[in-house]
């Protein structure tokens, strides 16, 4: 388990690296809007999840069928590498979702939607 100071440092570095991945992805992935990460530092790095969010379910489906999935993997892997994280399978740390589905199911309440994702 990481101490409080180490957690804060890792969080800053991870946020910076994933922000860079997000900005790089925007022109590459049609319909991609933003990304976020979820982590329980008591179970780090196993609990770390990066959620890529697209505008619509169609945008998401196109990304997952085409080269988008590979681009998400590569950019996530690069961000992890930048902060010194090694994981066995990048796919275990990736999720994707859409604004459209969050509106439909959770009334655009991303906090609630992401909290449900954290439990799985």
N, C-alpha and C positions, 0 to 999 in steps of 0.2 A: 504494500500500500504506500502511496506517495504522501509525503507530509504536505501541509498546507501551502508552504512557500513553493515547493516543487510543482504542486497541482496548479497554482496560479500562473507560474512561469510556463508550464506546458499548455495551459488553456490559451494564454496570449499567443504563443508560437503556433499552436494549432489553428486558432482563429485567423491569424495572419496568412498562414499557408493555404487554408481552405478559401479564404477571400480571394486570393490570387487564382486558385483553381476556378472559382466561380466566374471571375471576370474573364478568364481565358475561355471558358466554356460558352459564354453568352453568344458570341458570333458563330460558334461551331455547331451548336445544337439548337435547331429551330424549336421555338416554343419554351425553351428553358428559361426559368425566371430567377431562381435563387437556390441556395443550398444551406443546410444547417447541420449541426452535429449534436449527437446525444452521447453522454458518457456518464458512467458511475465510476468515479475514481477509486472506489473501493475494489473494483474489478477491472482495473485498467491494464492493458489495452483491450482485453477481450470484450468489454462492454461498449466500446467506441463504435458508433454507427454514423454514417454520413448519409443524409437524406437529400436527394436531388429532386427539386420540385419544378414541374412543367406546368404550363398554363392549362392545357386540356388533356383529357385521357387520350385523345388521338395523337397529340404531340408526344406524350409519354410512350404510347405504343410504337410510334414511328422510331423514336430514339432507341427503344429496346430491341426492335427488329433490325435496325440498321447498324451503322458504325457507332451510334451514340453510346451504347452500353460499353463498348471498348474504350471510347474516349473518357467516359465517366470513371472506368477502372484506372486508366492511365493517369488521369488528373488526380484522383484520390491517392493512388500509389505514390505519385510525385510529392503530394502534400505530406503524406506519412513519412516518406524518405527525408524530406526537408526538416522534419522535427525529430528524426532519429527513431521512428517507429518501424519495427519489423513485425509483420503478421504472416501467418501461414497462408491464408487465402483472403485476398482483398474482397472477394464477393461476400464473405461473411460479415463485412463491415459496410456494405452498400445497400441502400434502399432508395426507391424512387416513388414519387407521388405526384398528384396534380392539384392545382388550385381548384379546378372544377369539382373534383371528388371531395375535397375538404368542404367546399360550399354545400354540396349535395348532402353529405352525410353528417357533417359537424357544424353546419352554419358558419363556415369560415373561421371556426375556433381552432387555430393551429396548436395552441397550447394543449388543449384537450386531446386533439388528434395525436400529437407527438407523445403525450404522456401514455397513451394506449400502446403506441409503438415500442416505447421503452420497456414495457412489461413482457414483450415477446422475445 
